[in-house]
Amino acid sequence: MRKITGKSTALKAITAFLLAVIMITGMVACGSNAGNSNTPPSTPAAEQKNTDPITVVWYPNESGNTHAEIRAEVCRLIEQATGRKAESKTTTDYTIAIESIASGSADIAMAMGAVGYIEAKNRNPRVDVLFVNSDADGKLDGAKYFAWICVNTADADQYGSGGAYSIDNIRGKKMSFVSNSSTSGFRVPTSSIIAHFTNDNLTEDDLFPDGNFFSEVYFGQTHQGSAVNLITGNADVAAFCDIELDPYIELKSGAENTVGSIYSVRDGADAPFDAYAGKEFVVIACTPVFNGPNAYNPNNLSADEIKAIQDLFTSEEVASNETIFYDGTVEGAVGLYKKASSYGYVLTADSWYDPYRQ
């Protein structure tokens, strides 16, 4: 028994000695590296600055040449706020933009509609509202734009006269919507139609191409595309909104955003309206819609960066930026929103869009 105990004590002593040598060697090695200017100490991953570009996705409505300067200005402002490069991702379909922000392949989605935003948030609950354009007083109270249902002026007498127009006679007509993910170009107009023809017990399916209400149904994929469907006669009736048509049209008679108001394509309008100067249409239904959110996915954005972007975009500096909020008095001037209806950006919560979840 004693022999075994002696061996155990000796082994313990040797082991302790070797461990001490290893520790001393390690300390010397670490001290040597710390003093070597060619080998800087590593930075924890949490402290490393994110230098990946910030991707900003746009609906098809703002993806054309008319909005190129606006897209560039928004990216410049994001770079100013974060110190990171920002780049635009244009799209040809609402679904692409919605999926991009939901999946995180885009970090910010500008000028969404309420329905598209809700679809994105349903797919990814982390998607949230970044800010929204205000009313003319810089508040949310009147932060609305307008969903129009329009017909060509030459056919207006089929739908009323003297400014007293209605959608009574749109059944059986060729109809153009924007996209089934569009708030003002589909969901609001179809809701209005269903409510108007309440005795018919219509559903949204009845208003689709294979439904039984219209003779034909088209989707223009953009508000501009839906308007062109109307102007060219491809459709008899079309749904689109005021803010997306603002850069291309001018009021000819009546008051802005009222039933019976007549608009025409302005001279020198960009594509796709460049071949249709002077073409007129009349608004036969007009419904206010909550201004659409600008949204973000936080996967590639820190909390500090999100706040910095919100602070800058809701500042007077951006409210005074005529590329974003233009006064509409300069012929041919293009911005994202008319100053007369939107003073600047303000913060709001996801719950502000709850009415559209219904």
C-alpha positions as CSV (number, residue, x, y, z in Angstrom):
1,M,0.0,0.0,0.0
2,R,2.8,2.4,0.8
3,K,4.5,1.8,-2.6
4,I,1.4,2.8,-4.5
5,T,0.9,5.9,-2.3
6,G,4.5,7.0,-3.0
7,K,4.1,6.6,-6.8
8,S,0.8,8.7,-6.6
9,T,2.6,11.5,-4.7
10,A,5.4,11.6,-7.2
11,L,3.1,11.6,-10.2
12,K,1.2,14.5,-8.6
13,A,4.4,16.5,-8.1
14,I,5.5,16.0,-11.7
15,T,2.1,16.9,-13.1
16,A,2.0,20.1,-11.0
17,F,5.5,21.0,-12.2
18,L,4.6,20.5,-15.9
19,L,1.4,22.6,-15.6
20,A,3.4,25.4,-14.1
21,V,5.8,25.3,-17.0
22,I,3.0,25.4,-19.5
23,M,1.3,28.3,-17.8
24,I,4.5,30.3,-17.6
25,T,5.2,29.6,-21.3
26,G,1.7,30.7,-22.2
27,M,2.1,33.9,-20.3
28,V,5.3,34.7,-22.0
29,A,3.8,34.0,-25.4
30,C,0.8,36.2,-24.7
31,G,3.0,39.0,-23.5
32,S,5.2,38.7,-26.6
33,N,2.1,39.0,-28.9
34,A,0.7,42.0,-27.0
35,G,3.9,43.9,-27.5
36,N,4.2,43.1,-31.2
37,S,2.8,46.0,-33.2
38,N,2.4,43.7,-36.2
39,T,-0.1,41.5,-34.4
40,P,-2.9,43.7,-33.0
41,P,-5.3,42.1,-30.4
42,S,-8.5,40.7,-32.0
43,T,-11.7,42.6,-31.7
44,P,-14.8,40.7,-30.4
45,A,-17.4,40.1,-33.1
46,A,-20.0,42.2,-31.2
47,E,-17.7,45.3,-31.4
48,Q,-16.9,45.0,-35.1
49,K,-18.5,47.7,-37.2
50,N,-21.0,46.5,-39.9
51,T,-19.7,47.7,-43.2
52,D,-22.2,45.8,-45.4
53,P,-24.2,48.0,-47.8
54,I,-27.7,48.9,-46.7
55,T,-30.2,47.8,-49.4
56,V,-33.2,49.9,-50.1
57,V,-36.0,48.2,-52.0
58,W,-38.6,50.1,-54.0
59,Y,-42.0,49.2,-55.4
60,P,-42.3,49.2,-59.2
61,N,-44.1,52.6,-59.0
62,E,-40.8,54.3,-57.9
63,S,-38.4,52.0,-59.9
64,G,-38.5,53.9,-63.2
65,N,-36.3,56.6,-64.5
66,T,-38.7,59.4,-63.3
67,H,-37.7,58.5,-59.7
68,A,-34.0,57.9,-60.2
69,E,-33.0,61.1,-58.5
70,I,-35.3,60.5,-55.6
71,R,-33.9,57.0,-55.1
72,A,-30.3,58.4,-55.1
73,E,-31.2,61.1,-52.6
74,V,-32.8,58.6,-50.2
75,C,-29.7,56.5,-50.3
76,R,-27.5,59.6,-49.8
77,L,-29.5,60.5,-46.7
78,I,-29.2,56.9,-45.3
79,E,-25.4,57.0,-45.8
80,Q,-25.3,60.4,-44.0
81,A,-27.2,59.0,-41.1
82,T,-25.3,55.7,-40.7
83,G,-21.9,56.2,-42.4
84,R,-22.6,53.0,-44.4
85,K,-23.1,52.8,-48.2
86,A,-26.7,52.5,-49.3
87,E,-27.9,51.1,-52.6
88,S,-31.3,50.9,-54.3
89,K,-33.0,47.7,-55.4
90,T,-35.6,48.4,-58.0
91,T,-38.4,45.9,-58.8
92,T,-41.0,45.0,-61.4
93,D,-43.5,43.4,-59.1
94,Y,-45.0,44.2,-55.7
95,T,-44.3,40.7,-54.5
96,I,-40.6,41.0,-55.1
97,A,-40.4,44.1,-52.9
98,I,-42.5,42.6,-50.2
99,E,-40.5,39.4,-50.1
100,S,-37.2,41.3,-50.1
101,I,-38.0,43.2,-46.9
102,A,-39.6,40.1,-45.3
103,S,-36.6,37.9,-46.1
104,G,-34.0,40.5,-45.2
105,S,-32.4,40.6,-48.7
106,A,-33.4,44.3,-48.4
107,D,-33.0,46.3,-45.2
108,I,-35.4,49.2,-45.9
109,A,-38.5,49.3,-48.1
110,M,-39.5,52.8,-49.1
111,A,-43.1,54.0,-49.9
112,M,-44.9,50.8,-49.3
113,G,-48.6,50.6,-49.0
114,A,-50.4,49.4,-45.8
115,V,-51.4,46.0,-47.4
116,G,-47.9,45.2,-48.7
117,Y,-46.4,46.2,-45.3
118,I,-48.8,43.9,-43.4
119,E,-48.1,41.1,-45.8
120,A,-44.3,41.5,-45.1
121,K,-44.9,41.6,-41.4
122,N,-47.1,38.5,-41.5
123,R,-44.1,36.7,-43.1
124,N,-41.6,38.2,-40.7
125,P,-42.8,39.8,-37.4
126,R,-39.5,41.6,-37.0
127,V,-40.4,43.9,-39.9
128,D,-41.6,47.2,-38.5
129,V,-42.5,50.8,-39.5
130,L,-39.5,53.1,-39.9
131,F,-41.5,56.4,-40.5
132,V,-44.4,57.7,-42.6
133,N,-45.0,60.9,-44.6
134,S,-47.2,63.3,-42.6
135,D,-50.1,65.5,-43.5
136,A,-49.6,69.1,-44.5
137,D,-49.3,70.1,-40.8
138,G,-46.6,67.6,-40.1
139,K,-49.0,65.3,-38.2
140,L,-50.7,62.0,-38.6
141,D,-54.3,63.3,-38.4
142,G,-54.7,63.9,-42.1
143,A,-51.8,61.7,-43.3
144,K,-53.8,60.3,-46.2
145,Y,-53.6,59.9,-50.0
146,F,-56.5,58.9,-52.4
147,A,-57.5,55.8,-54.2
148,W,-59.2,56.7,-57.5
149,I,-61.5,54.8,-59.8
150,C,-61.3,56.6,-63.2
151,V,-62.7,56.5,-66.7
152,N,-61.7,58.3,-69.9
153,T,-63.4,61.7,-70.2
154,A,-64.8,60.7,-73.6
155,D,-66.8,57.9,-71.8
156,A,-67.7,59.9,-68.7
157,D,-71.4,60.3,-69.6
158,Q,-71.9,56.5,-69.1
159,Y,-71.1,57.0,-65.4
160,G,-73.0,60.3,-64.7
161,S,-72.8,63.9,-65.6
162,G,-72.2,67.4,-64.3
163,G,-69.7,66.1,-61.7
164,A,-72.3,63.7,-60.2
165,Y,-70.5,60.4,-61.1
166,S,-70.7,57.0,-59.5
167,I,-69.6,53.4,-60.1
168,D,-73.1,52.2,-60.7
169,N,-72.4,51.2,-64.3
170,I,-69.0,49.6,-64.0
171,R,-70.4,46.0,-64.0
172,G,-69.4,44.2,-67.2
173,K,-66.7,46.7,-68.1
174,K,-63.0,46.0,-68.7
175,M,-61.3,46.8,-65.4
176,S,-57.6,47.6,-64.6
177,F,-56.1,47.3,-61.1
178,V,-52.5,47.7,-60.1
179,S,-51.6,44.6,-58.2
180,N,-53.4,42.4,-55.7
181,S,-50.9,43.5,-53.1
182,S,-51.6,47.2,-53.8
183,T,-53.6,49.0,-51.1
184,S,-55.0,51.9,-53.2
185,G,-54.7,50.1,-56.5
186,F,-56.7,47.0,-55.5
187,R,-57.7,46.4,-51.8
188,V,-59.4,49.7,-51.2
189,P,-61.1,49.9,-54.6
190,T,-62.4,46.3,-54.4
191,S,-63.7,47.0,-50.9
192,S,-65.5,50.0,-52.2
193,I,-67.0,48.1,-55.1
194,I,-68.2,45.3,-52.8
195,A,-69.7,47.8,-50.4
196,H,-71.4,49.7,-53.2
197,F,-73.0,46.6,-54.7
198,T,-74.0,45.2,-51.3
199,N,-77.1,43.5,-52.6
200,D,-75.0,41.3,-54.9
201,N,-73.1,39.7,-52.0
202,L,-69.8,40.1,-53.9
203,T,-66.5,38.7,-52.7
204,E,-63.0,39.8,-53.8
205,D,-62.8,36.6,-55.9
206,D,-65.7,38.0,-58.1
207,L,-63.5,40.9,-59.1
208,F,-60.5,38.9,-60.2
209,P,-59.9,37.9,-63.9
210,D,-61.8,34.6,-63.5
211,G,-64.7,36.3,-61.6
212,N,-68.1,37.2,-62.9
213,F,-68.4,40.9,-62.3
214,F,-66.1,42.4,-65.0
215,S,-65.9,41.3,-68.6
216,E,-62.1,41.5,-68.4
217,V,-59.6,42.3,-65.6
218,Y,-56.0,43.5,-66.0
219,F,-53.2,44.2,-63.5
220,G,-51.0,47.1,-64.6
221,Q,-48.3,46.1,-62.0
222,T,-47.8,49.8,-61.2
223,H,-50.2,52.7,-60.7
224,Q,-48.7,54.2,-63.9
225,G,-49.4,51.0,-65.8
226,S,-53.0,50.8,-64.7
227,A,-53.5,54.4,-65.8
228,V,-52.0,53.6,-69.2
229,N,-54.4,50.7,-69.5
230,L,-57.2,53.2,-69.2
231,I,-55.7,55.9,-71.4
232,T,-55.0,53.5,-74.3
233,G,-58.4,52.0,-74.1
234,N,-57.2,48.6,-73.0
235,A,-59.5,49.1,-70.0
236,D,-62.8,51.0,-69.6
237,V,-62.3,51.6,-65.9
238,A,-59.1,51.8,-63.9
239,A,-57.9,52.0,-60.3
240,F,-54.8,53.9,-59.3
241,C,-53.8,56.6,-56.8
242,D,-53.1,60.3,-56.8
243,I,-49.5,60.5,-55.5
244,E,-48.2,58.0,-58.0
245,L,-49.7,59.9,-60.9
246,D,-48.8,63.4,-59.6
247,P,-45.5,63.6,-61.6
248,Y,-47.3,63.0,-64.9
249,I,-50.6,64.8,-64.7
250,E,-52.3,68.1,-64.1
251,L,-55.7,69.1,-62.9
252,K,-57.9,70.5,-65.7
253,S,-61.2,71.1,-63.9
254,G,-62.7,70.5,-60.5
255,A,-61.0,70.3,-57.1
256,E,-58.1,68.0,-56.3
257,N,-59.2,64.5,-55.2
258,T,-62.9,64.9,-55.6
259,V,-65.4,62.9,-57.7
260,G,-65.8,64.7,-61.0
261,S,-62.4,66.2,-61.2
262,I,-60.7,65.9,-64.6
263,Y,-57.0,65.4,-65.1
264,S,-54.8,65.3,-68.2
265,V,-51.4,64.0,-69.0
266,R,-49.0,67.0,-68.9
267,D,-46.7,68.0,-71.8
268,G,-43.3,66.5,-71.4
269,A,-44.3,63.8,-69.1
270,D,-41.8,60.9,-68.7
271,A,-42.4,57.4,-69.8
272,P,-44.8,55.6,-69.8
273,F,-46.9,58.8,-70.4
274,D,-44.6,60.5,-72.9
275,A,-46.8,59.5,-75.9
276,Y,-50.1,60.5,-74.2
277,A,-49.8,64.2,-73.6
278,G,-53.3,65.8,-73.3
279,K,-55.1,62.6,-72.7
280,E,-57.9,63.2,-70.1
281,F,-59.7,61.1,-67.5
282,V,-62.3,61.8,-64.8
283,V,-62.4,60.5,-61.2
284,I,-65.7,58.7,-60.6
285,A,-64.8,57.4,-57.1
286,C,-62.3,58.7,-54.6
287,T,-61.4,57.1,-51.2
288,P,-58.9,58.3,-48.6
289,V,-56.2,55.9,-47.6
290,F,-53.7,56.0,-44.7
291,N,-50.2,57.0,-46.0
292,G,-48.1,54.0,-46.6
293,P,-45.2,53.1,-44.2
294,N,-41.5,53.0,-45.0
295,A,-40.4,49.8,-43.3
296,Y,-37.2,48.1,-42.1
297,N,-35.9,44.7,-41.3
298,P,-33.5,44.9,-38.4
299,N,-31.4,41.9,-39.4
300,N,-28.6,44.1,-40.9
301,L,-29.3,47.3,-39.0
302,S,-28.3,48.1,-35.4
303,A,-30.7,49.8,-33.0
304,D,-28.4,52.9,-33.1
305,E,-28.5,52.9,-36.9
306,I,-32.3,52.6,-37.0
307,K,-32.6,55.6,-34.6
308,A,-30.1,57.6,-36.6
309,I,-32.1,57.1,-39.8
310,Q,-35.3,58.0,-38.1
311,D,-33.8,61.1,-36.5
312,L,-32.6,62.4,-39.8
313,F,-35.6,61.6,-41.9
314,T,-38.0,63.1,-39.4
315,S,-35.9,66.3,-39.2
316,E,-36.5,69.7,-40.7
317,E,-33.5,69.1,-42.9
318,V,-35.4,66.3,-44.8
319,A,-38.8,68.1,-44.6
320,S,-37.1,70.9,-46.5
321,N,-35.5,68.6,-49.0
322,E,-37.2,69.4,-52.3
323,T,-36.2,66.1,-53.9
324,I,-38.4,64.3,-51.3
325,F,-41.1,67.0,-50.5
326,Y,-41.6,69.3,-53.5
327,D,-43.8,72.3,-53.6
328,G,-45.4,71.6,-57.0
329,T,-45.0,75.1,-58.3
330,V,-42.1,74.5,-60.7
331,E,-43.3,73.1,-64.0
332,G,-42.1,69.5,-64.5
333,A,-40.5,69.3,-61.0
334,V,-40.6,65.8,-59.5
335,G,-40.4,64.8,-55.9
336,L,-41.7,61.9,-53.8
337,Y,-44.6,63.9,-52.2
338,K,-46.2,67.3,-52.7
339,K,-45.5,69.6,-49.9
340,A,-49.2,70.8,-49.9
341,S,-50.3,67.3,-48.7
342,S,-47.2,66.0,-46.8
343,Y,-45.0,68.4,-44.8
344,G,-42.4,65.7,-43.9
345,Y,-41.8,62.4,-42.3
346,V,-43.1,61.4,-38.8
347,L,-42.9,58.4,-36.6
348,T,-45.8,56.0,-36.1
349,A,-46.4,52.6,-34.7
350,D,-47.3,49.3,-36.4
351,S,-50.8,49.5,-34.7
352,W,-51.6,52.6,-36.8
353,Y,-52.3,50.2,-39.7
354,D,-54.6,47.9,-37.8
355,P,-57.7,49.1,-39.7
356,Y,-56.1,47.5,-42.9
357,R,-55.6,44.2,-41.1
358,Q,-59.3,43.8,-41.3
